[in-house]
Structures are given as structure tokens and as C-alpha cells.
């Protein structure tokens, strides 16, 4: 069996000037008298033994690890009506924009998509859900569903809103998208029976679909004139900030769970 080639550098990896000195020593030995040649060669080789460690190339340092990959930007879908869309507000004052800013302030690499349409009922939201999801180009890490206020304001039967929201949450679940369900409360003028049936929709559907429940989307805003537009119904920029700060921990928790599951 042939001997494997030895590819290690000669003379322990010493530099080329050391190699040259060795050849010179051999050359001298060939031309000097035997005694003098032996003494010269031995002296030169002894000097090389001392010199070689000093001139040997420094060992290669370990290559630095590959740079850390940037954190993937997570996607939050805000799917709702005028409370989501930012009725009479600038784009950067809307709920999705302020929620994104609050989440980024907390250290989350996140983008919040504004899929709110003013005036939408649960039926209209249900009708456009697939179109919205298919147009995103990326599956949301979390979806906030904030629909049902317009059903209530129009006095539509609670059973109808329940059926539509049930279908919306079922479709999101089928696609593997975690949900935060933003609850709403019925206006007192609709009567206790309507309020009882309507208010029960959100906690019941959250339990059924294992969604995170925000019991009242307008908590801390409704009834506070300083946080509402002149219509007394929609949040002004100060009201939106309250909503975003209150929602942010719920979203952050779902985003964290989502990332840990990967």
C-alpha cells in the first residue's frame, strides 16, 4: 500500500529565509574540509533551531462566526372597521400604526397591517377576509379581529354577528393564524336583553376558538370626551394611544408564543 503523501511544510513551517539558510549549510559542508564542515554545519543548524520558532508564521486565528441573522419581521393583521381604519385620523395616528410603534418600542420587529374598513359589519368582514389574507403575501403571525360594533349600532340580531364572527375565527384557525378577538359592548339604549345576548358573543367565541380575548376594545376611551372625536364615538389620537398601549401586551404575548413554537 503506497505511503500517503506528507503535505506538511518542511522545517516545522519555518519561513523561506530559514529554508535558504539550511540549503546554505549543506552547500558549505560540501565545500569545506570535513572537520571544519561538520563544525560549521552543526553551528548553523543550532542557530536555525533557535531561529525557527521566532520566524515561524503565527497560527491562523479561528474564523469569526457568521454574522447573526437579523430577526425576522413578524406580521400582525389588524382586521376591523372604522375603529381600526383610523376614522378622521392621519395614517400614522391610526390604531395599527400606533400599535406597531408601541410594539417596536418594546423591542419587537413587527409590521402591523391596517385592514380596517369604515362602516364594515361582521358580514362584510367575513366576505372580504379570504381576499385580504391571500393578498398579504405572508401568513400573519397574529390577527386582531375587531368587528361587530356596526352590527350593534344598526340593531342587527346578535345571532347574525355571532355566526359571522364564528366563521371569521374558523377561517383564521384553519390557516393556523392565532387570533386576538377585540370585544365590544352593546349600547345601553338597546335594552338589557339585547346587551346580554350581544355582550356574550365575544367571550364565548374566544373560548371556542382558543383566541385571546380583549374584553372591550374601547376600554378607557368610551365615554371619555378627551379621548374621543366630536362625534363621541370614535377615538381621537389620544384615545388611539390608550388602545394601542393596552393592546400591545396581548399582541406581544401571542408573538412570543408564535416565535417559540418555530
Phi and psi in degrees as GROMACS dihedral restraints (atoms count N, CA, C in turn):
[ dihedral_restraints ]
;  ai    aj    ak    al  type     phi  dphi    fc
    3     4     5     6     1   -64.6    20    10
    4     5     6     7     1   149.4    20    10
    6     7     8     9     1   -74.9    20    10
    7     8     9    10     1   137.5    20    10
    9    10    11    12     1   -66.0    20    10
   10    11    12    13     1   141.5    20    10
   12    13    14    15     1   -64.6    20    10
   13    14    15    16     1   141.1    20    10
   15    16    17    18     1   -96.7    20    10
   16    17    18    19     1   107.3    20    10
   18    19    20    21     1   -94.3    20    10
   19    20    21    22     1     5.9    20    10
   21    22    23    24     1   -71.1    20    10
   22    23    24    25     1   146.0    20    10
   24    25    26    27     1   -66.8    20    10
   25    26    27    28     1   146.2    20    10
   27    28    29    30     1   -67.8    20    10
   28    29    30    31     1   154.8    20    10
   30    31    32    33     1    58.9    20    10
   31    32    33    34     1    38.6    20    10
   33    34    35    36     1    65.7    20    10
   34    35    36    37     1    23.6    20    10
   36    37    38    39     1    83.3    20    10
   37    38    39    40     1    19.5    20    10
   39    40    41    42     1   -68.5    20    10
   40    41    42    43     1   163.5    20    10
   42    43    44    45     1   -71.8    20    10
   43    44    45    46     1   168.5    20    10
   45    46    47    48     1   -64.1    20    10
   46    47    48    49     1   -29.6    20    10
   48    49    50    51     1   -67.9    20    10
   49    50    51    52     1   -29.9    20    10
   51    52    53    54     1   -69.1    20    10
   52    53    54    55     1   -41.8    20    10
   54    55    56    57     1   -58.1    20    10
   55    56    57    58     1   -43.9    20    10
   57    58    59    60     1   -60.2    20    10
   58    59    60    61     1   -40.5    20    10
   60    61    62    63     1   -65.5    20    10
   61    62    63    64     1   -36.4    20    10
   63    64    65    66     1   -64.2    20    10
   64    65    66    67     1   -46.0    20    10
   66    67    68    69     1   -60.7    20    10
   67    68    69    70     1   -38.0    20    10
   69    70    71    72     1   -62.8    20    10
   70    71    72    73     1   -40.2    20    10
   72    73    74    75     1   -61.8    20    10
   73    74    75    76     1   -42.4    20    10
   75    76    77    78     1   -64.4    20    10
   76    77    78    79     1   -40.7    20    10
   78    79    80    81     1   -62.5    20    10
   79    80    81    82     1   -42.1    20    10
   81    82    83    84     1   -63.1    20    10
   82    83    84    85     1   -41.3    20    10
   84    85    86    87     1   -61.3    20    10
   85    86    87    88     1   -31.6    20    10
   87    88    89    90     1   -75.8    20    10
   88    89    90    91     1   -21.4    20    10
   90    91    92    93     1  -111.0    20    10
   91    92    93    94     1   -12.6    20    10
   93    94    95    96     1   -94.0    20    10
   94    95    96    97     1   163.6    20    10
   96    97    98    99     1   -59.6    20    10
   97    98    99   100     1   152.2    20    10
   99   100   101   102     1   -52.9    20    10
  100   101   102   103     1   -48.4    20    10
  102   103   104   105     1   -66.6    20    10
  103   104   105   106     1   -49.7    20    10
  105   106   107   108     1   -63.3    20    10
  106   107   108   109     1   -39.3    20    10
  108   109   110   111     1   -61.3    20    10
  109   110   111   112     1   -42.4    20    10
  111   112   113   114     1   -63.1    20    10
  112   113   114   115     1   -44.7    20    10
  114   115   116   117     1   -63.6    20    10
  115   116   117   118     1   -40.4    20    10
  117   118   119   120     1   -64.4    20    10
  118   119   120   121     1   -44.7    20    10
  120   121   122   123     1   -64.6    20    10
  121   122   123   124     1   -45.5    20    10
  123   124   125   126     1   -60.7    20    10
  124   125   126   127     1   -41.6    20    10
  126   127   128   129     1   -64.8    20    10
  127   128   129   130     1   -42.9    20    10
  129   130   131   132     1   -66.9    20    10
  130   131   132   133     1   -41.4    20    10
  132   133   134   135     1   -65.6    20    10
  133   134   135   136     1   -34.5    20    10
  135   136   137   138     1   -63.7    20    10
  136   137   138   139     1   -40.2    20    10
  138   139   140   141     1   -64.8    20    10
  139   140   141   142     1   -39.1    20    10
  141   142   143   144     1   -63.9    20    10
  142   143   144   145     1   -35.8    20    10
  144   145   146   147     1   -60.8    20    10
  145   146   147   148     1   -35.8    20    10
  147   148   149   150     1   -76.6    20    10
  148   149   150   151     1   -33.2    20    10
  150   151   152   153     1   -78.8    20    10
  151   152   153   154     1   -36.1    20    10
  153   154   155   156     1   -54.8    20    10
  154   155   156   157     1   -46.3    20    10
  156   157   158   159     1   -61.7    20    10
  157   158   159   160     1   -31.4    20    10
  159   160   161   162     1   -73.8    20    10
  160   161   162   163     1   -30.1    20    10
  162   163   164   165     1  -103.5    20    10
  163   164   165   166     1    -4.4    20    10
  165   166   167   168     1   -62.1    20    10
  166   167   168   169     1   142.3    20    10
  168   169   170   171     1   -63.2    20    10
  169   170   171   172     1   145.0    20    10
  171   172   173   174     1   -63.9    20    10
  172   173   174   175     1   142.7    20    10
  174   175   176   177     1   -61.5    20    10
  175   176   177   178     1   146.3    20    10
  177   178   179   180     1   -65.1    20    10
  178   179   180   181     1   135.7    20    10
  180   181   182   183     1   -78.6    20    10
  181   182   183   184     1   153.0    20    10
  183   184   185   186     1   -63.6    20    10
  184   185   186   187     1   135.3    20    10
  186   187   188   189     1   -66.1    20    10
  187   188   189   190     1   141.3    20    10
  189   190   191   192     1   -63.7    20    10
  190   191   192   193     1   146.7    20    10
  192   193   194   195     1   -63.0    20    10
  193   194   195   196     1   158.1    20    10
  195   196   197   198     1   -60.8    20    10
  196   197   198   199     1   143.7    20    10
  198   199   200   201     1   -59.5    20    10
  199   200   201   202     1   143.5    20    10
  201   202   203   204     1   -61.5    20    10
  202   203   204   205     1   137.7    20    10
  204   205   206   207     1   -69.4    20    10
  205   206   207   208     1   138.9    20    10
  207   208   209   210     1   -63.2    20    10
  208   209   210   211     1   147.0    20    10
  210   211   212   213     1   -63.7    20    10
  211   212   213   214     1   133.0    20    10
  213   214   215   216     1   -66.3    20    10
  214   215   216   217     1   133.2    20    10
  216   217   218   219     1   -71.5    20    10
  217   218   219   220     1   123.5    20    10
  219   220   221   222     1   -86.6    20    10
  220   221   222   223     1   155.0    20    10
  222   223   224   225     1  -116.4    20    10
  223   224   225   226     1   128.5    20    10
  225   226   227   228     1  -116.1    20    10
  226   227   228   229     1   128.8    20    10
  228   229   230   231     1   -99.6    20    10
  229   230   231   232     1   120.9    20    10
  231   232   233   234     1  -101.6    20    10
  232   233   234   235     1   104.7    20    10
  234   235   236   237     1  -112.8    20    10
  235   236   237   238     1   109.3    20    10
  237   238   239   240     1  -165.9    20    10
  238   239   240   241     1  -152.1    20    10
  240   241   242   243     1  -112.5    20    10
  241   242   243   244     1  -144.8    20    10
  243   244   245   246     1   -65.3    20    10
  244   245   246   247     1   -26.4    20    10
  246   247   248   249     1   -66.5    20    10
  247   248   249   250     1   -29.4    20    10
  249   250   251   252     1   -86.9    20    10
  250   251   252   253     1   -42.7    20    10
  252   253   254   255     1   -62.6    20    10
  253   254   255   256     1   -33.3    20    10
  255   256   257   258     1    96.9    20    10
  256   257   258   259     1    52.5    20    10
  258   259   260   261     1   -53.6    20    10
  259   260   261   262     1   123.8    20    10
  261   262   263   264     1    60.4    20    10
  262   263   264   265     1    23.2    20    10
  264   265   266   267     1  -118.1    20    10
  265   266   267   268     1   158.8    20    10
  267   268   269   270     1   -68.7    20    10
  268   269   270   271     1   159.1    20    10
  270   271   272   273     1   -57.7    20    10
  271   272   273   274     1   -39.2    20    10
  273   274   275   276     1   -79.9    20    10
  274   275   276   277     1     0.5    20    10
  276   277   278   279     1  -104.4    20    10
  277   278   279   280     1    -3.4    20    10
  279   280   281   282     1   -70.5    20    10
  280   281   282   283     1   164.0    20    10
  282   283   284   285     1   -58.8    20    10
  283   284   285   286     1   -47.6    20    10
  285   286   287   288     1   -60.4    20    10
  286   287   288   289     1   -40.1    20    10
  288   289   290   291     1   -65.9    20    10
  289   290   291   292     1   -42.3    20    10
  291   292   293   294     1   -73.1    20    10
  292   293   294   295     1   -32.5    20    10
  294   295   296   297     1   -66.0    20    10
  295   296   297   298     1   -43.8    20    10
  297   298   299   300     1   -59.5    20    10
  298   299   300   301     1   -45.2    20    10
  300   301   302   303     1   -62.2    20    10
  301   302   303   304     1   -39.5    20    10
  303   304   305   306     1   -68.3    20    10
  304   305   306   307     1   -40.7    20    10
  306   307   308   309     1   -66.7    20    10
  307   308   309   310     1   -39.8    20    10
  309   310   311   312     1   -65.9    20    10
  310   311   312   313     1   -37.0    20    10
  312   313   314   315     1   -61.4    20    10
  313   314   315   316     1   -30.0    20    10
  315   316   317   318     1   -86.8    20    10
  316   317   318   319     1     2.9    20    10
  318   319   320   321     1    98.0    20    10
  319   320   321   322     1    11.8    20    10
  321   322   323   324     1   -96.4    20    10
  322   323   324   325     1   130.0    20    10
  324   325   326   327     1   -82.3    20    10
  325   326   327   328     1   100.4    20    10
  327   328   329   330     1  -146.5    20    10
  328   329   330   331     1   150.2    20    10
  330   331   332   333     1  -126.4    20    10
  331   332   333   334     1   131.4    20    10
  333   334   335   336     1  -110.0    20    10
  334   335   336   337     1   119.7    20    10
  336   337   338   339     1   -90.9    20    10
  337   338   339   340     1   129.3    20    10
  339   340   341   342     1   -86.2    20    10
  340   341   342   343     1   102.5    20    10
  342   343   344   345     1  -114.2    20    10
  343   344   345   346     1    39.7    20    10
  345   346   347   348     1   -94.0    20    10
  346   347   348   349     1   140.3    20    10
  348   349   350   351     1  -128.6    20    10
  349   350   351   352     1   118.6    20    10
  351   352   353   354     1   -59.7    20    10
  352   353   354   355     1   134.1    20    10
  354   355   356   357     1    89.7    20    10
  355   356   357   358     1    -6.8    20    10
  357   358   359   360     1   -65.6    20    10
  358   359   360   361     1   137.1    20    10
  360   361   362   363     1   -96.6    20    10
  361   362   363   364     1   176.9    20    10
  363   364   365   366     1   -63.4    20    10
  364   365   366   367     1   -34.1    20    10
  366   367   368   369     1   -65.0    20    10
  367   368   369   370     1   -42.5    20    10
  369   370   371   372     1   -68.9    20    10
  370   371   372   373     1   -37.4    20    10
  372   373   374   375     1   -63.7    20    10
  373   374   375   376     1   -43.2    20    10
  375   376   377   378     1   -60.3    20    10
  376   377   378   379     1   -39.6    20    10
  378   379   380   381     1   -67.3    20    10
  379   380   381   382     1   -30.4    20    10
  381   382   383   384     1  -103.5    20    10
  382   383   384   385     1    -1.6    20    10
  384   385   386   387     1   -57.9    20    10
  385   386   387   388     1   -51.6    20    10
  387   388   389   390     1   -60.8    20    10
  388   389   390   391     1   -40.6    20    10
  390   391   392   393     1   -61.3    20    10
  391   392   393   394     1   -42.6    20    10
  393   394   395   396     1   -64.5    20    10
  394   395   396   397     1   -48.3    20    10
  396   397   398   399     1   -63.3    20    10
  397   398   399   400     1   -42.2    20    10
  399   400   401   402     1   -68.9    20    10
  400   401   402   403     1   -23.6    20    10
  402   403   404   405     1   -88.7    20    10
  403   404   405   406     1    -5.0    20    10
  405   406   407   408     1   -73.7    20    10
  406   407   408   409     1   -33.2    20    10
  408   409   410   411     1    80.5    20    10
  409   410   411   412     1    -2.0    20    10
  411   412   413   414     1  -156.3    20    10
  412   413   414   415     1   135.9    20    10
  414   415   416   417     1   -69.8    20    10
  415   416   417   418     1   128.2    20    10
  417   418   419   420     1   -62.4    20    10
  418   419   420   421     1   145.2    20    10
  420   421   422   423     1   -79.0    20    10
  421   422   423   424     1   -27.2    20    10
  423   424   425   426     1  -150.4    20    10
  424   425   426   427     1   143.2    20    10
  426   427   428   429     1  -120.2    20    10
  427   428   429   430     1   130.7    20    10
  429   430   431   432     1   -99.5    20    10
  430   431   432   433     1   120.0    20    10
  432   433   434   435     1  -104.5    20    10
  433   434   435   436     1   116.3    20    10
  435   436   437   438     1  -130.8    20    10
  436   437   438   439     1    73.1    20    10
  438   439   440   441     1  -129.5    20    10
  439   440   441   442     1   158.0    20    10
  441   442   443   444     1   124.3    20    10
  442   443   444   445     1   -19.3    20    10
  444   445   446   447     1   -63.8    20    10
  445   446   447   448     1   -41.4    20    10
  447   448   449   450     1   -72.3    20    10
  448   449   450   451     1   -31.2    20    10
  450   451   452   453     1   -58.9    20    10
  451   452   453   454     1   -45.9    20    10
  453   454   455   456     1   -67.2    20    10
  454   455   456   457     1   -44.3    20    10
  456   457   458   459     1   -65.0    20    10
  457   458   459   460     1   -25.9    20    10
  459   460   461   462     1   -91.0    20    10
  460   461   462   463     1    -0.8    20    10
  462   463   464   465     1    70.2    20    10
  463   464   465   466     1    24.0    20    10
  465   466   467   468     1   -71.8    20    10
  466   467   468   469     1   153.1    20    10
  468   469   470   471     1   -57.8    20    10
  469   470   471   472     1   132.5    20    10
  471   472   473   474     1   -56.5    20    10
  472   473   474   475     1   -33.2    20    10
  474   475   476   477     1   -61.4    20    10
  475   476   477   478     1   -33.1    20    10
  477   478   479   480     1   -69.1    20    10
  478   479   480   481     1   -44.7    20    10
  480   481   482   483     1   -63.5    20    10
  481   482   483   484     1   -39.5    20    10
  483   484   485   486     1   -60.6    20    10
  484   485   486   487     1   -46.6    20    10
  486   487   488   489     1   -62.7    20    10
  487   488   489   490     1   -41.0    20    10
  489   490   491   492     1   -68.8    20    10
  490   491   492   493     1   -44.5    20    10
  492   493   494   495     1   -64.9    20    10
  493   494   495   496     1   -37.1    20    10
  495   496   497   498     1   -60.0    20    10
  496   497   498   499     1   -43.2    20    10
  498   499   500   501     1   -67.8    20    10
  499   500   501   502     1   -38.8    20    10
  501   502   503   504     1   -62.5    20    10
  502   503   504   505     1   -47.9    20    10
  504   505   506   507     1   -67.2    20    10
  505   506   507   508     1   -34.3    20    10
  507   508   509   510     1   -65.7    20    10
  508   509   510   511     1   -40.4    20    10
  510   511   512   513     1   -67.0    20    10
  511   512   513   514     1   -41.5    20    10
  513   514   515   516     1   -63.4    20    10
  514   515   516   517     1   -40.7    20    10
  516   517   518   519     1   -64.3    20    10
  517   518   519   520     1   -39.4    20    10
  519   520   521   522     1   -61.4    20    10
  520   521   522   523     1   -31.9    20    10
  522   523   524   525     1   -89.9    20    10
  523   524   525   526     1     1.3    20    10
  525   526   527   528     1    72.8    20    10
  526   527   528   529     1    34.2    20    10
  528   529   530   531     1  -108.1    20    10
  529   530   531   532     1   116.4    20    10
  531   532   533   534     1   -62.8    20    10
  532   533   534   535     1   148.2    20    10
  534   535   536   537     1  -125.1    20    10
  535   536   537   538     1   140.5    20    10
  537   538   539   540     1  -111.3    20    10
  538   539   540   541     1   119.3    20    10
  540   541   542   543     1   -97.5    20    10
  541   542   543   544     1   115.7    20    10
  543   544   545   546     1   -86.7    20    10
  544   545   546   547     1   115.2    20    10
  546   547   548   549     1   -80.1    20    10
  547   548   549   550     1   162.9    20    10
  549   550   551   552     1  -136.1    20    10
  550   551   552   553     1   155.9    20    10
  552   553   554   555     1  -118.6    20    10
  553   554   555   556     1   142.3    20    10
  555   556   557   558     1   -71.2    20    10
  556   557   558   559     1   146.0    20    10
  558   559   560   561     1   -66.4    20    10
  559   560   561   562     1   141.1    20    10
  561   562   563   564     1   -59.0    20    10
  562   563   564   565     1   -29.7    20    10
  564   565   566   567     1   -69.6    20    10
  565   566   567   568     1    -9.3    20    10
  567   568   569   570     1   -83.4    20    10
  568   569   570   571     1    -7.5    20    10
  570   571   572   573     1    94.2    20    10
  571   572   573   574     1   157.0    20    10
  573   574   575   576     1   -66.7    20    10
  574   575   576   577     1   -35.6    20    10
  576   577   578   579     1   -67.1    20    10
  577   578   579   580     1   -45.7    20    10
  579   580   581   582     1   -61.5    20    10
  580   581   582   583     1   -45.5    20    10
  582   583   584   585     1   -60.9    20    10
  583   584   585   586     1   -40.8    20    10
  585   586   587   588     1   -62.0    20    10
  586   587   588   589     1   -46.2    20    10
  588   589   590   591     1   -71.1    20    10
  589   590   591   592     1   -42.5    20    10
  591   592   593   594     1   -69.4    20    10
  592   593   594   595     1   -46.9    20    10
  594   595   596   597     1   -63.9    20    10
  595   596   597   598     1   -24.4    20    10
  597   598   599   600     1   -76.5    20    10
  598   599   600   601     1   -15.6    20    10
  600   601   602   603     1   -57.9    20    10
  601   602   603   604     1   -47.6    20    10
  603   604   605   606     1   -71.8    20    10
  604   605   606   607     1   -48.9    20    10
  606   607   608   609     1   -65.0    20    10
  607   608   609   610     1   -34.3    20    10
  609   610   611   612     1   -67.9    20    10
  610   611   612   613     1   -44.2    20    10
  612   613   614   615     1   -69.9    20    10
  613   614   615   616     1   -34.0    20    10
  615   616   617   618     1   -62.0    20    10
  616   617   618   619     1   -42.0    20    10
  618   619   620   621     1   -65.2    20    10
  619   620   621   622     1   -44.1    20    10
  621   622   623   624     1   -63.0    20    10
  622   623   624   625     1   -40.0    20    10
  624   625   626   627     1  -102.9    20    10
  625   626   627   628     1     8.9    20    10
  627   628   629   630     1    55.0    20    10
  628   629   630   631     1    41.7    20    10
  630   631   632   633     1   -93.0    20    10
  631   632   633   634     1   155.7    20    10
  633   634   635   636     1   -78.7    20    10
  634   635   636   637     1   131.9    20    10
  636   637   638   639     1  -102.6    20    10
  637   638   639   640     1   127.3    20    10
  639   640   641   642     1  -100.4    20    10
  640   641   642   643     1   105.6    20    10
  642   643   644   645     1   -56.1    20    10
  643   644   645   646     1   -36.0    20    10
  645   646   647   648     1  -147.2    20    10
  646   647   648   649     1   111.0    20    10
  648   649   650   651     1   -57.6    20    10
  649   650   651   652     1   -33.0    20    10
  651   652   653   654     1   -99.5    20    10
  652   653   654   655     1    20.8    20    10
  654   655   656   657     1   -56.0    20    10
  655   656   657   658     1   129.1    20    10
  657   658   659   660     1    82.9    20    10
  658   659   660   661     1    -2.5    20    10
  660   661   662   663     1  -119.3    20    10
  661   662   663   664     1   -48.4    20    10
  663   664   665   666     1   -57.8    20    10
  664   665   666   667     1   132.0    20    10
  666   667   668   669     1    82.9    20    10
  667   668   669   670     1    -4.3    20    10
  669   670   671   672     1  -103.6    20    10
  670   671   672   673     1   103.2    20    10
  672   673   674   675     1   -59.8    20    10
  673   674   675   676     1   -29.6    20    10
  675   676   677   678     1   -69.4    20    10
  676   677   678   679     1   -14.7    20    10
  678   679   680   681     1  -116.0    20    10
  679   680   681   682     1    13.4    20    10
  681   682   683   684     1  -125.8    20    10
  682   683   684   685     1   153.7    20    10
  684   685   686   687     1   -68.8    20    10
  685   686   687   688     1   176.0    20    10
  687   688   689   690     1   -64.2    20    10
  688   689   690   691     1   -19.7    20    10
  690   691   692   693     1   -74.4    20    10
  691   692   693   694     1    -9.4    20    10
  693   694   695   696     1    72.6    20    10
  694   695   696   697     1     9.0    20    10
  696   697   698   699     1  -121.8    20    10
  697   698   699   700     1   -40.0    20    10
  699   700   701   702     1   -99.0    20    10
  700   701   702   703     1   144.8    20    10
  702   703   704   705     1   -72.1    20    10
  703   704   705   706     1   143.1    20    10
  705   706   707   708     1   -88.2    20    10
  706   707   708   709     1  -178.6    20    10
  708   709   710   711     1   -54.5    20    10
  709   710   711   712     1   -37.9    20    10
  711   712   713   714     1   -66.1    20    10
  712   713   714   715     1   -37.5    20    10
  714   715   716   717     1   -67.8    20    10
  715   716   717   718     1   -39.0    20    10
  717   718   719   720     1   -63.2    20    10
  718   719   720   721     1   -39.0    20    10
  720   721   722   723     1   -59.7    20    10
  721   722   723   724     1   -40.6    20    10
  723   724   725   726     1   -62.4    20    10
  724   725   726   727     1   -44.8    20    10
  726   727   728   729     1   -63.0    20    10
  727   728   729   730     1   -43.0    20    10
  729   730   731   732     1   -67.0    20    10
  730   731   732   733     1   -43.2    20    10
  732   733   734   735     1   -65.9    20    10
  733   734   735   736     1   -33.5    20    10
  735   736   737   738     1   -75.8    20    10
  736   737   738   739     1   -34.2    20    10
  738   739   740   741     1   -79.3    20    10
  739   740   741   742     1   -28.6    20    10
  741   742   743   744     1   -54.0    20    10
  742   743   744   745     1   -45.5    20    10
  744   745   746   747     1   -62.2    20    10
  745   746   747   748     1   -34.9    20    10
  747   748   749   750     1   -65.7    20    10
  748   749   750   751     1   -44.1    20    10
  750   751   752   753     1   -67.1    20    10
  751   752   753   754     1   -43.4    20    10
  753   754   755   756     1   -59.5    20    10
  754   755   756   757     1   -39.8    20    10
  756   757   758   759     1   -64.3    20    10
  757   758   759   760     1   -42.3    20    10
  759   760   761   762     1   -69.2    20    10
  760   761   762   763     1   -36.9    20    10
  762   763   764   765     1   -64.9    20    10
  763   764   765   766     1   -40.3    20    10
  765   766   767   768     1   -64.3    20    10
  766   767   768   769     1   -41.6    20    10
  768   769   770   771     1   -64.3    20    10
  769   770   771   772     1   -39.8    20    10
  771   772   773   774     1   -64.8    20    10
  772   773   774   775     1   -43.8    20    10
  774   775   776   777     1   -66.9    20    10
  775   776   777   778     1   -39.0    20    10
  777   778   779   780     1   -66.3    20    10
  778   779   780   781     1   -28.1    20    10
  780   781   782   783     1   -75.7    20    10
  781   782   783   784     1   -14.8    20    10
